[in-house]
Amino acid sequence: MTVVDIDAVRNWLGRLPGGSLAGRYGDDWDTFAALDRPVVTLFGAYDTGKSSLLRRLIVDTGGSVPGWLTISARHETFDVNDTAIGGCVVRDTPGFTAGAADPRARTNTGRALAAIGLTDIGVAVLTTQLATAERDLLRELIARDWPAGALWFVVSRFDEAGADPEYDLDGYRELRDHKVRELRELFGIGEHVPVFVVAQDPYQTGGPESGLDRTTWDAFRSWDGMEALTDAVRAVSPAGLPGWRAAAGQRYWAAALAGTLTELRGQLADYTAQAAVAARGTERRDGWLSELDTLDRAAHAALDGLVDEVMRRPREPGAEIQQTLDTWFSRHEARLQRLRQSIRKTRDRERAQPSWPGFAALVTTLENREQTAPAAVAGHVESVGTMMLSVLKAAGDVTRGKSAAAKRLAALGEHLGTAEAVLPLAVYLAKVVDDRRADGARLNHDRAAADQRQQVAAECTRLAREIWQPYVDEVRDQIIAETADQADLDASLRELVAGLQAAVTAGERLT
C-alpha cells in the first residue's frame, strides 16, 4: 500500500500558484472524517440499478424508502444521498459517464467520483455486460489502495442476463458463476474481493413503487442473491471503522495529490507553450524597434547637412532642394515600408502556427474575465485552471500595452503620400527663392548671407524631420500593437511557468 504524508499533501495544496486547494479538499475530508459510522458507497455507470439495489436493501432490512430514492429508466439520481442501514451509512451516487460531454453528465460524474473518494467501503455496481465505456474509469478506481474487504462488486439485474431461473435454475447458476470468473479476469481481482450477483427486482416486480415490504420479493429469494449482499451490509460495523477510515484517508489524499499533479502538469505544458509564444513576441518587438531606430538614425544622418550642401551650389536652390529632399524622403520611407511588410508577414506566419490559437484564447479569456463572471466549476481540475488564470490577471491588464497604439493604428495609412508630404517644404522654399532674387548680391557675398543660408538649411531640415516623424511613429505603433499581447504577458507567464514547475517538483517528491 502506498503511504502518503497527509499533512505534507495538505500543506502542498495550500501553496499552489494562484491560491489554495487545501480548504476545498480539507473541508470535504473533515466532514467525512467526523462521521461516526462506516460509509458504504454504491457507484457505477448510469442505469446499472444502484437505486433499485439500495431500495431493496432498505426494504429487506426493515427500513422506509426515503422520498429522494426514485426508480425509473431515466436519469433520476443527480445528488449524493445517504441512508442508514444497520450500523453503517449507505450512500447512493449519480451514475457516471466516461468521456461525458454535456454539463449534467460531467457534473454527475464529478459528484460520483468525489463520493467514491470519501467512503470506507466502495461497492462497484455493474450490469450483466460488466462494463463498456466506463471500463477504464472503473480500473482506475479499483487500482486505488483498498484494504481487504473494503471493495465489493455487485453484478445487478441478473434476471436479465439471458437464463430464466424460474425455468432453468441450473443454467442460471452456471451463467452466474461464469460471469463472476469473467469479472475477476477483466479487472484482475482475486478471491479476497467479494462479488455478489443479484436480481434486486426480479421481473420488475416492484417497479417504480416505494411503498413496498419484504414480502414483495419472497418468491425469488432462493435464487436472487440478495441475502448474501444484505448480510454483508449488516455485518459492516463501527468496530472496523478505524482501519477503514485510515485507509480511506490514504486513498483520498493520494488521489487529491495525483489528480492535482496531473492537472498541474497539463497546465504547465499549456502555459510553457504560451510562454514561448509571448517570449517570441517580446523578442520580435525588441528586434523590430531596434531596426526601426537604426532606420530612423540613418534617415537623420542622411538629412544632416544635405540642404546646406545644395544651397552652396550656384544654381537656384528651391527646386533642387525640393528634389533632393523628395529623393531622401522616398528612399527612407521605402525602407520603413519594407519593415512594415516584414512585420505583417511575420505576424501572419506566427498566427498560422499551431501554438497561436491557444495563446489567442488565453488573451481573450483574460480580457473577458472582468466583464463575465467565471462559470461555476465542479471538481479540482477546473479549480486549478481558474487559479492559474487569476495569477495572470493579477499581473495586470493584458490590453494595457496595445490600447493606445491600436487607436493610432486605426488611422494607419492616413499620412500623406511622398509628393504631398513635402508640400510644406515647397511653399517654404518658394518664399526663400523670392527673397533670394530680391537681394541676391547680399546673400552671396556678405556674412549675413551665410547666416541666412544656415537658417534656411536648418529650417528646411526641421520641416523635413517633422514630416518624417509621423511615419516613424506609425511603424512604432504598429510594432507595439502587433506584439502587445505577447509583451504584456511575457513576464507573468514566465513567472507562472516557474511557479508551476516548482509546484510539480514539490508534489512529485510527495509521491
C-alpha positions in Angstrom: 0.0 0.0 0.0 1.3 3.4 -1.0 1.6 5.7 2.0 1.4 9.5 1.7 2.2 12.1 4.3 -1.3 13.6 4.6 -0.1 16.7 6.4 2.5 17.3 3.8 0.0 16.9 1.0 -2.4 19.4 2.7 0.4 21.9 3.1 1.4 21.5 -0.6 -2.2 22.0 -1.7 -2.2 25.2 0.3 0.9 26.7 -1.5 -0.2 26.2 -5.2 0.4 29.1 -7.6 -2.6 31.4 -7.6 -4.3 30.1 -4.4 -5.0 27.1 -2.3 -6.9 23.9 -2.7 -6.2 22.8 0.9 -9.5 24.2 2.2 -11.6 22.6 -0.6 -10.2 19.1 0.0 -9.8 19.6 3.7 -13.4 20.7 4.3 -14.8 17.7 2.5 -12.4 15.3 4.3 -13.0 16.8 7.7 -16.8 16.5 7.2 -16.4 12.8 6.2 -13.9 12.0 9.0 -16.3 13.3 11.6 -18.9 10.6 10.7 -19.0 8.0 13.5 -20.3 5.1 11.3 -18.7 3.4 8.3 -19.8 4.7 4.9 -20.7 2.2 2.2 -20.9 3.9 -1.3 -22.6 2.4 -4.3 -21.0 3.6 -7.5 -21.2 2.8 -11.2 -22.4 3.9 -14.6 -25.9 5.2 -15.3 -28.6 2.6 -15.3 -26.7 -0.1 -13.6 -29.5 -0.4 -11.0 -27.9 1.3 -8.0 -31.1 3.0 -6.8 -33.2 -0.2 -7.1 -30.5 -2.1 -5.3 -30.5 0.4 -2.4 -34.3 0.3 -2.2 -34.2 -3.5 -1.9 -31.5 -3.3 0.8 -33.6 -0.7 2.8 -36.8 -2.8 2.5 -35.1 -6.1 3.3 -33.6 -4.6 6.5 -36.9 -3.1 7.7 -36.3 0.5 6.7 -38.5 3.0 5.0 -37.7 4.1 1.5 -36.8 7.8 1.5 -38.6 10.3 -0.8 -35.4 11.1 -2.7 -35.0 7.5 -3.8 -36.8 7.1 -7.1 -36.7 4.2 -9.7 -37.1 4.7 -13.4 -35.5 4.1 -16.7 -34.4 7.7 -16.9 -31.6 9.6 -15.0 -33.1 10.0 -11.6 -30.1 10.3 -9.2 -28.4 13.7 -9.5 -27.1 14.1 -6.0 -25.3 12.0 -3.4 -27.7 10.8 -0.8 -27.3 8.8 2.4 -29.4 6.4 4.3 -28.7 4.4 7.5 -28.8 0.6 7.2 -27.8 -1.3 10.3 -24.5 0.0 11.7 -23.4 1.9 8.6 -24.4 4.7 6.2 -25.1 3.6 2.6 -24.6 6.3 0.0 -26.2 6.4 -3.4 -24.4 8.3 -6.1 -25.3 9.6 -9.6 -24.3 7.4 -12.5 -21.0 8.4 -14.1 -20.4 8.6 -17.8 -17.0 8.1 -19.2 -15.9 10.9 -21.5 -19.1 12.8 -20.8 -19.6 15.9 -23.0 -22.8 17.5 -21.7 -22.6 19.6 -18.5 -25.1 17.5 -16.5 -23.2 14.2 -17.2 -19.9 15.8 -16.3 -21.4 17.2 -13.0 -22.9 13.8 -12.2 -19.6 12.0 -12.9 -17.7 14.6 -10.8 -20.1 14.1 -7.8 -19.9 10.3 -8.1 -16.1 10.3 -8.2 -15.9 12.7 -5.2 -18.2 10.5 -3.2 -16.0 7.4 -4.0 -13.1 9.2 -2.6 -14.9 9.8 0.7 -16.0 6.3 1.6 -14.9 3.4 3.8 -16.3 0.7 1.6 -16.8 1.0 -2.1 -19.4 -1.1 -4.0 -19.0 -1.1 -7.7 -22.4 -1.9 -9.3 -22.3 -3.3 -12.9 -24.8 -4.6 -15.4 -24.5 -8.1 -16.8 -22.3 -6.7 -19.6 -19.9 -5.9 -16.7 -18.5 -2.7 -18.2 -18.2 -0.9 -21.6 -17.2 2.7 -22.0 -16.6 3.1 -18.3 -14.2 0.2 -18.0 -11.0 2.3 -17.9 -12.6 4.6 -15.3 -13.5 1.6 -13.1 -10.0 0.2 -13.5 -8.6 3.5 -12.2 -10.9 3.4 -9.2 -10.1 -0.2 -8.5 -6.4 0.5 -8.6 -6.6 2.7 -5.6 -5.4 1.1 -2.4 -8.4 -0.7 -0.9 -7.7 -2.9 2.1 -9.1 -6.4 2.1 -12.9 -6.3 2.3 -13.2 -2.6 1.5 -14.0 -3.0 -2.2 -17.0 -5.1 -3.3 -18.6 -5.8 -6.7 -22.2 -6.3 -7.5 -23.5 -7.6 -10.8 -27.1 -6.4 -10.7 -30.3 -7.2 -12.6 -29.1 -10.7 -13.3 -32.6 -11.9 -14.1 -32.0 -10.0 -17.4 -28.7 -11.9 -18.2 -30.3 -14.5 -20.5 -31.1 -17.6 -18.4 -34.5 -17.6 -16.7 -34.1 -19.1 -13.2 -37.8 -19.9 -13.0 -37.4 -22.4 -15.7 -33.6 -23.2 -15.8 -32.1 -22.6 -12.4 -29.0 -24.7 -13.2 -28.4 -22.7 -16.3 -28.9 -19.5 -14.4 -26.4 -20.6 -11.7 -23.9 -21.7 -14.3 -24.2 -18.4 -16.1 -23.7 -16.6 -12.7 -20.5 -18.5 -11.9 -19.2 -17.8 -15.4 -19.9 -14.1 -15.0 -18.1 -14.0 -11.7 -15.0 -15.6 -13.3 -15.2 -13.2 -16.3 -15.4 -10.2 -13.9 -12.4 -11.3 -11.9 -10.3 -11.8 -15.1 -11.5 -8.5 -16.5 -10.4 -6.4 -13.6 -7.7 -8.6 -12.2 -9.3 -9.1 -8.8 -8.6 -12.1 -6.6 -10.8 -14.3 -4.5 -10.4 -11.9 -1.5 -12.6 -9.3 -3.2 -16.4 -10.1 -2.7 -18.5 -10.4 -5.8 -22.3 -10.5 -5.5 -24.6 -11.5 -8.3 -28.1 -10.3 -7.6 -31.5 -9.7 -9.1 -32.7 -7.0 -6.9 -36.2 -6.6 -8.5 -36.8 -9.8 -10.5 -39.1 -9.3 -13.5 -39.6 -5.7 -12.2 -42.0 -6.9 -9.6 -41.6 -3.8 -7.5 -41.3 -1.4 -10.5 -41.1 2.3 -9.5 -43.0 1.9 -6.3 -41.6 2.9 -3.0 -44.2 1.7 -0.5 -43.1 -1.9 -0.6 -42.3 -4.6 2.1 -40.1 -7.7 2.3 -42.9 -9.9 1.0 -42.7 -8.3 -2.4 -39.8 -10.5 -3.4 -40.3 -13.6 -1.2 -40.9 -15.8 -4.2 -37.4 -15.1 -5.6 -35.2 -15.3 -2.5 -34.0 -18.8 -3.2 -32.0 -17.5 -6.3 -32.0 -13.7 -6.4 -28.7 -13.5 -4.4 -29.8 -10.6 -2.2 -29.4 -12.5 1.1 -25.6 -12.6 0.9 -25.4 -8.9 0.0 -27.8 -7.9 2.7 -25.9 -9.9 5.3 -22.6 -8.3 4.2 -24.1 -4.8 4.6 -25.5 -5.7 8.0 -22.0 -7.0 9.0 -20.4 -3.6 8.4 -19.9 -2.4 12.0 -18.3 0.7 13.6 -15.8 -1.7 15.1 -13.9 -1.8 11.8 -14.1 2.0 11.4 -10.6 3.0 12.5 -8.9 0.8 9.9 -11.3 1.6 7.1 -11.1 5.4 7.9 -7.3 5.4 7.9 -7.2 3.6 4.6 -9.8 6.0 3.2 -7.6 8.9 4.2 -4.7 7.5 2.3 -6.8 6.9 -0.8 -8.4 10.3 -0.6 -5.2 12.4 -0.1 -3.2 10.2 -2.6 -6.0 10.8 -5.2 -6.0 14.5 -4.4 -2.3 14.7 -4.8 -2.3 12.6 -8.0 -5.2 14.4 -9.6 -3.8 17.8 -8.8 -0.4 16.8 -10.1 -1.9 15.6 -13.3 -3.8 18.9 -13.8 -0.7 20.9 -12.9 1.4 19.0 -15.4 -1.2 19.8 -18.1 -1.3 23.4 -17.1 2.5 23.5 -17.1 2.6 22.1 -20.7 0.0 24.6 -21.8 1.5 27.7 -20.2 5.0 26.7 -21.3 3.8 26.7 -24.9 2.0 30.0 -24.3 5.1 31.5 -22.6 7.2 30.6 -25.6 4.7 32.5 -27.9 4.9 35.5 -25.5 8.7 35.4 -25.4 8.9 35.3 -29.2 6.7 38.3 -29.4 8.8 40.3 -26.9 12.0 39.2 -28.8 10.5 40.3 -32.1 9.3 43.6 -30.6 12.8 44.4 -29.4 14.3 43.4 -32.8 11.8 45.4 -34.8 12.2 48.5 -32.6 16.0 48.2 -32.8 15.7 48.0 -36.6 13.3 51.0 -36.7 15.7 53.0 -34.6 18.6 52.2 -36.9 16.5 53.2 -39.9 15.5 56.5 -38.2 19.1 57.3 -37.3 20.2 56.6 -40.9 17.5 58.9 -42.2 18.5 61.7 -39.8 22.2 61.2 -40.7 21.5 61.4 -44.4 19.4 64.6 -43.8 22.1 66.4 -41.8 23.9 68.9 -44.0 22.0 67.9 -47.1 20.1 71.2 -47.5 23.2 73.3 -46.7 25.2 71.4 -49.3 22.5 72.1 -52.0 22.3 75.7 -51.1 26.0 76.2 -51.6 25.7 75.4 -55.2 25.4 78.3 -57.6 22.1 77.3 -59.1 18.7 78.5 -57.9 18.2 76.3 -54.7 14.5 76.0 -54.4 13.6 73.3 -57.0 16.9 71.4 -56.3 16.3 71.3 -52.6 12.8 70.1 -53.1 14.0 67.4 -55.5 16.8 66.4 -53.1 14.5 66.1 -50.1 11.9 64.3 -52.2 14.6 61.7 -53.1 15.8 61.5 -49.5 12.2 61.0 -48.2 11.3 58.4 -50.8 14.4 56.3 -50.2 14.0 56.1 -46.4 10.2 55.9 -46.4 10.6 52.8 -48.7 12.8 51.2 -46.0 10.1 51.8 -43.5 7.6 50.2 -45.8 9.8 47.1 -46.2 10.0 46.9 -42.4 6.2 47.1 -42.1 5.8 44.4 -44.7 8.2 42.2 -42.9 6.2 42.8 -39.7 2.9 41.8 -41.3 4.4 38.7 -43.0 5.9 37.6 -39.7 2.6 38.2 -37.9 0.7 36.2 -40.4 3.2 33.3 -40.3 3.0 33.2 -36.5 -0.8 33.2 -36.4 -0.7 30.2 -38.7 1.4 28.2 -36.2 -0.3 25.5 -34.1 0.7 27.3 -30.9 -1.1 30.6 -31.7 -4.8 29.6 -31.1 -4.1 28.6 -27.5 -2.3 31.9 -26.8 -5.1 33.9 -28.5 -7.7 32.0 -26.5 -5.8 32.8 -23.3 -5.8 36.5 -24.2 -9.5 36.5 -24.9 -10.2 34.8 -21.6 -8.2 37.3 -19.7 -9.8 40.2 -21.5 -13.3 38.9 -20.7 -12.8 37.9 -17.1 -13.7 41.4 -15.8 -16.9 41.5 -17.9 -18.0 37.9 -17.4 -18.1 36.2 -14.1 -16.3 32.8 -14.1 -18.6 29.9 -14.7 -19.4 27.6 -11.8 -16.9 24.8 -11.6 -17.1 21.3 -10.3 -14.1 19.4 -9.2 -10.5 20.4 -8.6 -9.4 20.2 -12.3 -11.4 23.4 -13.2 -10.3 25.0 -9.9 -6.6 24.6 -10.8 -7.2 26.2 -14.2 -9.1 29.1 -12.6 -6.3 29.7 -10.1 -3.8 29.9 -12.9 -5.9 32.5 -14.7 -6.0 34.5 -11.5 -2.2 34.6 -11.4 -2.1 36.1 -14.9 -5.0 38.5 -14.3 -3.3 39.8 -11.1 -0.2 40.6 -13.1 -2.1 43.5 -14.9 -4.4 44.4 -17.7 -3.5 42.4 -20.7 -4.7 45.1 -23.0 -2.7 48.0 -21.4 0.2 47.9 -23.9 -1.8 47.8 -27.1 -4.7 50.2 -26.5 -3.1 53.5 -27.3 -1.1 52.1 -30.2 -4.2 50.4 -31.6 -6.1 53.7 -31.6 -3.4 55.4 -33.5 -3.2 52.4 -35.8 -6.9 52.8 -36.6 -5.7 55.6 -38.9 -2.9 53.6 -40.4 -2.1 54.8 -43.9 -3.8 58.2 -43.5 -0.5 60.1 -43.6 0.2 62.0 -46.8 2.0 60.4 -49.7 5.5 61.5 -50.6 4.6 64.3 -53.0 2.0 65.8 -50.6 4.3 65.3 -47.6 6.9 67.7 -49.0 4.4 70.4 -49.9 5.2 72.5 -46.8 8.8 72.4 -47.9 7.8 73.5 -51.4 5.9 76.5 -50.0 8.7 77.5 -47.7 11.4 77.1 -50.5 9.3 79.3 -52.9 9.5 82.1 -50.3 13.2 81.5 -49.9 13.8 81.8 -53.7 11.7 85.0 -53.9 13.8 86.5 -51.0 17.0 85.5 -52.7 16.0 87.1 -56.0 15.2 90.3 -54.2 18.6 90.6 -52.6 20.9 88.1 -54.4 24.1 90.1 -54.1 23.9 90.4 -50.3 23.0 86.7 -49.9 26.1 85.7 -51.9 28.8 87.9 -50.6 28.4 89.1 -47.0 28.3 87.4 -43.7 24.6 87.9 -43.4 24.1 85.7 -46.5 26.0 82.8 -44.8 23.9 83.2 -41.7 20.6 83.2 -43.6 21.8 80.2 -45.7 22.3 78.3 -42.4 18.9 79.4 -41.1 17.3 78.3 -44.3 19.1 75.0 -44.2 18.2 74.5 -40.5 14.5 75.3 -41.2 14.3 73.0 -44.2 15.9 70.2 -42.1 13.4 70.8 -39.2 10.5 70.7 -41.6 11.8 67.5 -43.2 12.1 65.9 -39.8 8.6 67.0 -38.8 7.2 65.4 -42.0 9.3 62.2 -41.4 8.5 61.7 -37.7 4.8 60.6 -38.1 5.9 57.8 -40.5 8.4 56.5 -37.9 5.8 56.8 -35.1 3.3 54.9 -37.2 5.6 52.0 -37.6 6.5 52.1 -34.0 2.8 52.0 -33.1 2.3 49.0 -35.4 5.2 47.1 -33.7 3.8 47.8 -30.3 0.2 46.9 -31.3 1.2 43.7 -33.0 3.2 42.5 -30.1 1.3 44.0 -27.2 -0.5 40.8 -26.1 2.8 38.8 -26.1 4.9 41.6 -24.4 2.2 42.2 -21.7 2.0 38.5 -20.8 5.7 37.7 -21.2 6.9 38.3 -17.6 3.8 37.0 -15.9 3.8 33.8 -18.0 7.4 33.2 -17.2 6.7 33.7 -13.5 3.7 31.3 -13.7 5.6 28.6 -15.5 8.4 28.8 -12.9 5.8 28.5 -10.1 4.1 25.6 -11.8 7.5 23.8 -12.3 8.3 24.3 -8.6 4.8 23.1 -7.6 5.1 19.9 -9.7 8.5 19.2 -8.4 7.4 19.6 -4.8 4.3 17.4 -5.5 6.3 14.7 -7.1 8.5 14.5 -4.0 5.4 13.6 -2.0 4.6 10.6 -4.2 
